[in-house]
Amino acid sequence: MNIIKILIKYYIYMISIFFIARLTLFSLYFDTFKDSGVDYWLTFIYGLRMDTITTSAFLLIPLILLSFSPKKIKNIVNTLLKYYFLIVLSMMIYIENATFPFIAQYDVRPNYLFC
């Protein structure tokens, strides 16, 4: 049960980062699509789906490490996962912050051009 609590905690952190970025983009660019006739509130539902897929991919390595590591190396695994999540969360924040100038330049969210 402890594994699930750890993974849910980091899931909420990641989804929060994505939601704040999506809400900010929604409020900044609301004027460009408010009259398009599209149900733009579905942005958050579809966004949650995509963010859950991305977050699940990031949580796969910790799930495997936490599930299959023996008790003798639990401390090493926990330390390794702290650094892993530090890198992942930092990378997510960086990419979400880099989205704003990318949208200003290309008028879409980052895609293959971003790499």
C-alpha positions in Angstrom: 0.0 0.0 0.0 2.9 2.3 0.6 3.9 2.0 -3.1 0.5 3.2 -4.2 0.7 6.2 -1.8 4.1 7.2 -3.2 3.0 6.9 -6.8 -0.3 8.8 -6.2 1.6 11.6 -4.5 3.8 12.1 -7.5 0.9 11.6 -9.9 -0.9 14.5 -8.2 2.3 16.6 -8.4 2.7 16.0 -12.1 -1.0 16.5 -12.9 -0.9 19.7 -11.0 2.0 21.0 -13.1 0.2 20.1 -16.3 -3.1 21.6 -15.1 -1.6 24.9 -14.0 0.1 25.2 -17.4 -3.1 24.3 -19.3 -5.1 26.8 -17.2 -2.5 29.5 -17.9 -2.5 28.8 -21.6 -6.3 28.7 -21.6 -6.6 32.1 -20.0 -3.8 33.7 -22.1 -5.2 32.5 -25.5 -8.9 32.4 -24.7 -9.6 35.2 -27.1 -8.3 33.3 -30.1 -10.8 30.4 -29.8 -13.7 31.7 -27.8 -15.8 32.3 -31.0 -14.8 29.1 -32.8 -17.9 27.2 -31.9 -15.9 24.4 -30.3 -16.7 23.2 -26.8 -13.4 24.5 -25.3 -14.2 23.2 -21.8 -13.4 19.8 -23.2 -9.8 21.0 -23.3 -9.4 20.1 -19.7 -11.0 16.7 -20.0 -8.9 15.7 -23.0 -5.9 17.4 -21.4 -6.3 15.3 -18.3 -6.4 12.2 -20.4 -3.2 13.1 -22.2 -1.5 14.2 -19.0 -2.5 10.9 -17.3 -0.9 9.0 -20.2 2.3 11.1 -19.9 2.4 10.8 -16.1 1.8 7.0 -16.3 4.8 6.7 -18.6 7.0 8.6 -16.1 5.7 6.5 -13.2 6.4 3.2 -14.8 10.1 3.1 -13.8 9.3 3.9 -10.1 6.6 1.3 -10.1 9.0 -1.4 -11.3 11.7 -0.3 -8.9 9.4 -0.1 -5.9 7.7 -3.3 -6.6 10.6 -5.6 -7.3 13.5 -4.2 -5.2 14.4 -6.3 -2.1 14.1 -4.8 1.3 17.9 -4.6 1.7 18.2 -1.9 -1.0 15.0 0.0 -0.2 17.0 3.0 1.0 19.1 3.1 -2.1 16.0 2.8 -4.3 14.2 5.6 -2.4 17.2 7.9 -2.8 17.4 7.0 -6.5 13.7 7.8 -6.9 14.0 11.1 -5.2 16.6 12.2 -7.7 14.5 10.7 -10.5 11.5 12.7 -9.5 13.6 15.8 -9.1 14.8 15.4 -12.7 11.4 14.5 -14.1 9.5 17.4 -12.3 12.3 19.9 -13.3 12.1 18.7 -16.9 8.3 19.0 -16.9 8.4 22.5 -15.5 11.0 23.5 -18.1 9.0 22.1 -20.9 5.8 23.7 -19.7 7.6 27.1 -19.4 9.1 26.6 -22.9 5.6 26.1 -24.3 4.8 29.8 -24.0 7.4 31.1 -26.5 6.8 28.1 -28.7 3.1 29.0 -29.0 4.0 32.7 -29.6 6.2 31.7 -32.5 4.4 28.8 -34.1 0.8 29.1 -32.7 0.7 25.4 -31.6 1.9 23.5 -28.6 5.4 21.9 -28.9 5.7 19.2 -31.4 8.5 17.6 -33.4 9.9 21.1 -34.2 10.5 21.5 -30.5 13.2 18.8 -30.4 
